[in-house]
Amino acid sequence: MSIFFVTLISIIGRQLPSFLLLFLSSQGLGAGLGSYPHLVVADSLSSPRNGVCVTYLGTNGYQFEFKGHALLVDPYFSRVDLSSVALGSRIQPNASRINDGLGHLAAKADAILVTHGHFDHLLDVPAVMAKTRARLIASASSVDLAKRAGVSSGEAVKPGDVRRIGPWKIRVLSATHDRLFGKVPFDRPPSQALAKAGPPQRAADWICGEPLAFLIEVNGQRIYIDSGGTPAQLPPNERVDLAILGMALPDSRARLAAALARLQPRYVLPSHQDDFFRPLSAGFQFGPLTDFPFVQRESAQQNRSRLILLDYFRPWTLPAAVNPKSQTPNPKQRIKS
């Protein structure tokens, strides 16, 4: 590590969250998807898209498409640079990058689901809503943040709620956010963090709030998605076709085996693994705090799920189940390792 970074860390270390210190000291260590070509899936240009199409947007962002309908989760294209976050500078959506990202997606979306209020999940949502005319579905604190950032409306939901929008049935589930050194980054009580008037301006203003997960049902298929979590809060004990599990930090990896045992997915897609301080145009690179070899080993312990990876903006259609009835909930059955 250069003298510059050593000096920088010594000067601002007291003000930086620990996870940012680790990013500063670990830049450039991540590998790309080129190391795992056998796991990367994508539709061919000639493939008919008759099923549910999944497109990865980077970080924990996804678009799901089915028969002309689109659903977005955590769309984030701006990729604010590390120094702005670390130094507490003002951050704002990058209109050019948002437009570039949306150019790969459907022109309209039925809704945007947000897992929690951190800037890498919520910062771009107001701009994306304006472009796609989508409705916002998120926790009360995330809706409040979005309104302070310019959104005129949003639907606050809580675990246990169910929403039916177009072909989508969306179940809202409880979730937790990964900890690092025992703390959730940018975590303050919503009543305290949102007490001041005005829009969020710095990364720390985009508080975590109440984390959510979602179980999306469409076309007879079930997709579970979260942005990470801890062993204290596991996914529901129900089979799914696709499990999208945040894997950014150690807490997420610690619960992976138990999460897979409960969800019994046909496909496992580890998420939130890329270095989200790099522009999307720079290509996928694993974040320095991720550990994909560990994810591979854990996934290999159970024999029914196929581990996959997606590259930015390369759509993949979720294959239909050979026996759809096998995907119905069965709380008593467990995967044998």
C-alpha positions as CSV (number, residue, x, y, z in Angstrom):
1,M,0.0,0.0,0.0
2,S,1.4,3.4,-0.9
3,I,2.5,6.1,1.5
4,F,-0.4,8.2,0.3
5,F,-2.9,5.7,1.5
6,V,-1.1,5.1,4.8
7,T,-1.2,8.9,5.4
8,L,-4.8,9.2,4.3
9,I,-5.9,6.5,6.6
10,S,-4.0,7.9,9.6
11,I,-5.6,11.3,9.0
12,I,-9.2,10.3,8.6
13,G,-9.2,6.9,10.3
14,R,-11.1,8.2,13.3
15,Q,-14.0,9.4,11.2
16,L,-14.3,6.4,8.9
17,P,-16.4,3.4,9.5
18,S,-14.3,0.3,9.8
19,F,-15.6,-1.2,6.5
20,L,-14.4,1.8,4.6
21,L,-11.0,1.5,6.1
22,L,-10.8,-2.0,4.8
23,F,-11.9,-0.9,1.3
24,L,-9.2,1.8,1.3
25,S,-6.5,-0.7,2.2
26,S,-7.7,-3.5,-0.2
27,Q,-8.4,-1.8,-3.5
28,G,-7.3,-3.7,-6.5
29,L,-7.3,-7.2,-4.8
30,G,-10.6,-8.4,-6.3
31,A,-11.0,-10.9,-9.2
32,G,-13.5,-10.7,-12.0
33,L,-16.0,-13.0,-13.4
34,G,-13.4,-14.3,-15.8
35,S,-12.2,-16.6,-13.1
36,Y,-15.5,-18.4,-13.1
37,P,-16.7,-18.6,-16.7
38,H,-18.4,-22.0,-16.1
39,L,-20.8,-20.3,-13.5
40,V,-21.8,-17.3,-15.6
41,V,-25.2,-17.7,-17.3
42,A,-26.9,-15.6,-19.9
43,D,-29.4,-15.9,-22.7
44,S,-28.1,-16.2,-26.2
45,L,-29.1,-13.5,-28.6
46,S,-31.5,-15.9,-30.4
47,S,-33.1,-17.3,-27.2
48,P,-36.8,-16.7,-27.0
49,R,-37.7,-15.1,-23.7
50,N,-40.9,-16.9,-22.7
51,G,-40.2,-17.1,-19.0
52,V,-39.1,-14.8,-16.2
53,C,-36.0,-12.8,-17.4
54,V,-33.5,-11.7,-14.8
55,T,-31.0,-8.9,-15.4
56,Y,-28.3,-7.9,-13.0
57,L,-27.8,-4.1,-12.6
58,G,-24.8,-4.3,-10.2
59,T,-24.6,-4.1,-6.4
60,N,-27.9,-5.7,-5.3
61,G,-29.9,-4.3,-8.3
62,Y,-32.1,-6.5,-10.5
63,Q,-34.8,-6.3,-13.1
64,F,-37.3,-9.1,-13.5
65,E,-39.4,-9.2,-16.7
66,F,-42.4,-11.2,-17.6
67,K,-44.7,-10.7,-20.6
68,G,-44.1,-7.0,-21.0
69,H,-44.0,-6.3,-17.2
70,A,-40.9,-5.3,-15.3
71,L,-40.1,-5.2,-11.6
72,L,-37.0,-3.6,-10.2
73,V,-35.1,-4.2,-6.9
74,D,-32.5,-1.8,-5.5
75,P,-31.5,-0.1,-8.8
76,Y,-28.3,1.7,-8.3
77,F,-26.1,3.0,-11.2
78,S,-24.3,6.1,-9.9
79,R,-21.6,4.1,-8.2
80,V,-20.4,7.0,-5.9
81,D,-16.7,6.9,-5.5
82,L,-15.1,5.7,-2.3
83,S,-13.4,9.0,-1.4
84,S,-16.7,10.9,-1.4
85,V,-18.2,8.4,0.9
86,A,-15.1,8.1,3.1
87,L,-14.6,11.8,3.5
88,G,-18.3,12.6,4.1
89,S,-18.6,14.7,1.0
90,R,-22.0,15.4,-0.5
91,I,-23.2,12.8,-2.9
92,Q,-25.8,12.9,-5.6
93,P,-27.2,10.7,-8.3
94,N,-25.1,10.6,-11.5
95,A,-27.7,11.3,-14.3
96,S,-25.4,10.1,-17.1
97,R,-24.7,6.8,-15.5
98,I,-28.4,6.3,-14.6
99,N,-29.4,7.0,-18.2
100,D,-26.8,4.5,-19.4
101,G,-28.0,1.9,-17.0
102,L,-31.7,2.4,-17.9
103,G,-30.8,2.1,-21.6
104,H,-30.4,-1.6,-21.0
105,L,-33.8,-2.1,-19.3
106,A,-37.5,-1.9,-20.0
107,A,-38.9,1.6,-20.5
108,K,-41.5,1.2,-17.9
109,A,-41.6,-0.7,-14.6
110,D,-44.5,-1.8,-12.4
111,A,-42.7,-1.1,-9.1
112,I,-39.3,-0.7,-7.4
113,L,-38.7,-2.8,-4.3
114,V,-36.0,-1.5,-1.9
115,T,-34.4,-3.7,0.7
116,H,-33.1,-0.9,2.9
117,G,-32.1,2.7,2.8
118,H,-28.3,2.8,2.3
119,F,-27.1,5.0,-0.6
120,D,-26.1,2.0,-2.7
121,H,-29.7,0.8,-2.7
122,L,-31.8,4.0,-2.6
123,L,-29.8,6.9,-3.9
124,D,-30.9,6.5,-7.5
125,V,-34.5,5.4,-6.9
126,P,-36.1,8.9,-7.2
127,A,-34.5,9.4,-10.7
128,V,-35.4,5.8,-11.7
129,M,-39.0,6.3,-10.6
130,A,-39.2,9.4,-12.7
131,K,-37.9,7.6,-15.8
132,T,-39.8,4.4,-15.5
133,R,-43.0,5.7,-13.8
134,A,-42.7,2.9,-11.2
135,R,-44.2,3.0,-7.8
136,L,-42.0,2.6,-4.7
137,I,-42.4,-0.2,-2.2
138,A,-40.1,0.0,0.8
139,S,-39.9,0.3,4.5
140,A,-41.3,3.4,6.2
141,S,-37.8,4.9,6.8
142,S,-36.8,4.3,3.2
143,V,-39.9,5.9,1.9
144,D,-39.3,8.9,4.1
145,L,-35.7,9.2,2.8
146,A,-36.9,8.9,-0.8
147,K,-39.5,11.6,-0.2
148,R,-36.8,13.9,1.2
149,A,-34.9,13.2,-2.0
150,G,-37.7,14.3,-4.2
151,V,-40.1,11.4,-4.6
152,S,-43.8,12.5,-4.4
153,S,-45.1,9.2,-3.1
154,G,-44.1,5.8,-1.8
155,E,-45.8,2.8,-0.3
156,A,-44.4,1.9,3.2
157,V,-44.6,-1.8,3.9
158,K,-43.7,-4.1,6.7
159,P,-43.0,-7.8,7.1
160,G,-46.1,-9.8,6.5
161,D,-47.6,-7.5,3.9
162,V,-48.5,-8.8,0.4
163,R,-48.8,-6.8,-2.7
164,R,-50.2,-7.8,-6.1
165,I,-49.0,-5.7,-9.0
166,G,-49.6,-6.8,-12.5
167,P,-48.4,-10.4,-12.8
168,W,-46.3,-10.1,-9.6
169,K,-47.3,-11.3,-6.1
170,I,-44.8,-9.8,-3.6
171,R,-44.5,-11.0,-0.1
172,V,-42.6,-8.7,2.3
173,L,-40.4,-10.5,4.8
174,S,-38.3,-9.7,7.8
175,A,-34.5,-9.3,7.3
176,T,-31.4,-8.1,9.0
177,H,-28.4,-6.2,7.7
178,D,-24.9,-7.6,7.9
179,R,-22.7,-6.4,10.7
180,L,-19.0,-5.5,10.5
181,F,-17.1,-5.5,13.7
182,G,-20.4,-5.9,15.5
183,K,-22.1,-2.8,13.9
184,V,-24.4,-2.2,11.0
185,P,-22.9,0.5,8.8
186,F,-24.8,3.9,8.8
187,D,-27.3,2.6,11.4
188,R,-29.2,5.1,13.5
189,P,-32.8,5.0,14.8
190,P,-35.0,6.4,12.0
191,S,-36.6,8.8,14.4
192,Q,-33.2,10.3,15.2
193,A,-31.7,10.2,11.7
194,L,-34.7,11.6,10.0
195,A,-35.5,14.3,12.5
196,K,-33.7,17.1,10.6
197,A,-35.4,18.7,7.7
198,G,-34.0,18.6,4.2
199,P,-32.9,16.0,1.8
200,P,-30.1,13.4,2.6
201,Q,-26.8,14.8,1.4
202,R,-24.0,12.5,2.6
203,A,-23.7,8.7,2.6
204,A,-24.3,8.6,6.3
205,D,-27.7,10.3,5.8
206,W,-28.9,7.3,3.9
207,I,-29.5,5.2,7.0
208,C,-30.2,1.4,6.9
209,G,-33.6,1.7,8.5
210,E,-35.7,-1.4,8.6
211,P,-34.2,-4.1,6.3
212,L,-36.6,-6.1,4.2
213,A,-36.5,-9.2,2.0
214,F,-39.0,-10.2,-0.7
215,L,-40.5,-13.4,-2.0
216,I,-41.7,-12.7,-5.6
217,E,-44.2,-15.1,-7.3
218,V,-44.8,-15.0,-11.0
219,N,-45.4,-17.5,-13.8
220,G,-45.7,-20.3,-11.2
221,Q,-42.1,-19.6,-10.1
222,R,-40.8,-18.2,-6.8
223,I,-37.8,-15.8,-6.4
224,Y,-36.4,-14.9,-3.0
225,I,-34.2,-11.8,-2.7
226,D,-32.4,-10.1,0.1
227,S,-29.3,-7.9,0.3
228,G,-27.6,-9.9,3.1
229,G,-28.3,-10.7,6.7
230,T,-27.2,-12.5,9.8
231,P,-27.8,-16.0,11.2
232,A,-30.3,-14.5,13.6
233,Q,-32.8,-13.9,10.8
234,L,-33.1,-16.7,8.2
235,P,-35.3,-16.8,5.0
236,P,-38.7,-18.6,5.2
237,N,-38.8,-22.4,5.2
238,E,-40.2,-22.6,1.7
239,R,-38.8,-23.9,-1.6
240,V,-38.0,-21.4,-4.3
241,D,-36.8,-21.6,-7.9
242,L,-34.2,-18.8,-7.5
243,A,-32.5,-17.6,-4.3
244,I,-30.7,-14.3,-4.6
245,L,-28.7,-13.9,-1.4
246,G,-26.6,-10.9,-0.5
247,M,-23.0,-12.0,0.2
248,A,-21.1,-8.8,0.8
249,L,-19.9,-9.4,4.4
250,P,-19.1,-12.3,6.8
251,D,-22.5,-12.3,8.5
252,S,-24.1,-13.2,5.2
253,R,-21.7,-16.1,4.5
254,A,-22.2,-17.4,8.1
255,R,-25.9,-18.0,7.4
256,L,-25.6,-19.3,3.9
257,A,-25.8,-23.0,4.7
258,A,-28.9,-22.5,6.8
259,A,-30.5,-20.2,4.2
260,L,-30.0,-22.8,1.5
261,A,-31.4,-25.6,3.7
262,R,-34.6,-23.6,4.2
263,L,-35.1,-22.3,0.7
264,Q,-34.0,-25.4,-1.2
265,P,-33.6,-23.3,-4.4
266,R,-33.1,-24.8,-7.9
267,Y,-30.7,-21.9,-8.6
268,V,-28.5,-19.9,-6.1
269,L,-27.3,-16.4,-7.2
270,P,-24.9,-14.8,-4.7
271,S,-25.5,-11.0,-4.8
272,H,-24.0,-7.8,-3.6
273,Q,-20.5,-9.1,-4.3
274,D,-19.1,-6.6,-6.7
275,D,-17.0,-3.6,-5.8
276,F,-19.7,-1.0,-6.0
277,F,-17.3,2.0,-5.9
278,R,-16.2,1.1,-9.4
279,P,-18.2,2.4,-12.4
280,L,-20.3,-0.3,-14.1
281,S,-18.4,0.5,-17.3
282,A,-15.2,-0.8,-15.6
283,G,-16.6,-4.3,-15.4
284,F,-17.4,-6.7,-12.6
285,Q,-14.8,-7.1,-9.9
286,F,-15.4,-8.8,-6.6
287,G,-15.4,-6.5,-3.6
288,P,-12.4,-6.8,-1.3
289,L,-14.6,-8.0,1.6
290,T,-16.2,-10.8,-0.3
291,D,-15.1,-14.4,-0.3
292,F,-16.6,-16.2,-3.4
293,P,-14.5,-19.4,-2.9
294,F,-16.2,-19.8,0.4
295,V,-19.6,-19.4,-1.2
296,Q,-18.6,-22.0,-3.7
297,R,-17.7,-24.5,-1.0
298,E,-20.8,-23.9,1.0
299,S,-23.0,-24.2,-2.0
300,A,-21.4,-27.5,-3.0
301,Q,-22.4,-29.1,0.3
302,Q,-26.0,-29.4,-0.8
303,N,-26.8,-31.3,-4.0
304,R,-30.0,-29.8,-5.4
305,S,-29.1,-26.2,-6.2
306,R,-27.1,-24.9,-9.1
307,L,-24.7,-22.0,-8.3
308,I,-24.7,-19.3,-10.9
309,L,-23.3,-15.8,-11.6
310,L,-24.7,-13.0,-13.7
311,D,-22.7,-10.2,-15.4
312,Y,-24.0,-6.7,-15.7
313,F,-26.9,-6.2,-18.1
314,R,-26.7,-9.7,-19.6
315,P,-30.3,-11.1,-19.3
316,W,-30.9,-14.7,-18.2
317,T,-34.3,-16.5,-18.4
318,L,-35.1,-18.6,-15.3
319,P,-35.7,-22.1,-16.7
320,A,-39.1,-23.7,-15.9
321,A,-39.1,-26.4,-13.3
322,V,-39.3,-30.0,-14.6
323,N,-41.8,-30.8,-11.9
324,P,-43.4,-27.5,-10.8
325,K,-45.3,-29.3,-8.0
326,S,-42.0,-30.0,-6.3
327,Q,-41.6,-26.2,-5.7
328,T,-44.6,-26.0,-3.4
329,P,-43.8,-25.2,0.3
330,N,-42.8,-28.1,2.4
331,P,-41.7,-27.0,5.8
332,K,-40.8,-30.4,7.1
333,Q,-38.4,-31.4,4.3
334,R,-34.7,-30.6,4.6
335,I,-31.8,-31.0,2.2
336,K,-29.4,-33.8,3.1
337,S,-25.8,-32.7,3.0
